[in-house]
């Protein structure tokens, strides 16, 4: 289940999700602005780095 939060001023929706594939566990961090149909996604092998990016995008 993805964790989703909204940035209070910039209106970004930021989510983090754990995904599994044949290479193992990875973490997907996405931010998007639904009104403008814009999104950016980053994939991390490290949960720590994914959480850092998640928190950075919420600042």
C-alpha positions in Angstrom: 0.0 0.0 0.0 1.6 3.3 -1.0 2.1 6.1 1.5 0.7 9.4 0.0 1.1 12.9 1.4 0.3 16.3 -0.1 2.7 19.3 0.0 0.8 22.1 1.7 1.9 25.0 -0.5 3.1 23.5 -3.8 0.1 21.1 -4.3 2.4 18.2 -5.1 1.2 14.7 -4.2 4.2 12.6 -3.1 4.0 8.8 -2.7 6.3 6.0 -1.8 5.7 2.4 -2.6 7.6 -0.9 -2.1 7.8 -3.0 -5.3 9.1 -6.5 -5.9 10.4 -8.0 -9.2 12.8 -10.6 -10.3 15.7 -8.4 -9.2 14.4 -8.1 -5.7 12.9 -5.3 -3.6 12.9 -1.7 -4.7 11.2 1.5 -3.6 9.4 3.9 -6.0 9.0 7.5 -5.0 6.7 9.6 -7.2 5.6 13.2 -7.0 2.8 14.6 -9.2 0.7 17.6 -9.8 -2.7 16.3 -10.9 -4.0 19.6 -12.1 -1.2 19.8 -14.7 -0.8 16.1 -15.5 2.9 16.2 -14.5 4.7 13.5 -12.6 8.3 12.5 -11.7 9.3 9.1 -10.5 12.5 7.8 -9.0 13.4 4.1 -8.2 15.7 3.2 -5.3 17.3 0.0 -4.1 17.7 1.5 -0.6 14.7 2.2 1.6 16.8 4.9 3.4 17.4 6.8 0.2 13.8 6.5 -0.9 12.6 8.0 2.4 15.1 10.8 2.1 13.8 11.7 -1.4 10.2 11.4 -0.2 10.9 13.9 2.7 12.9 16.2 0.4 10.0 16.5 -2.0 7.7 17.4 0.9 9.9 20.3 2.0 
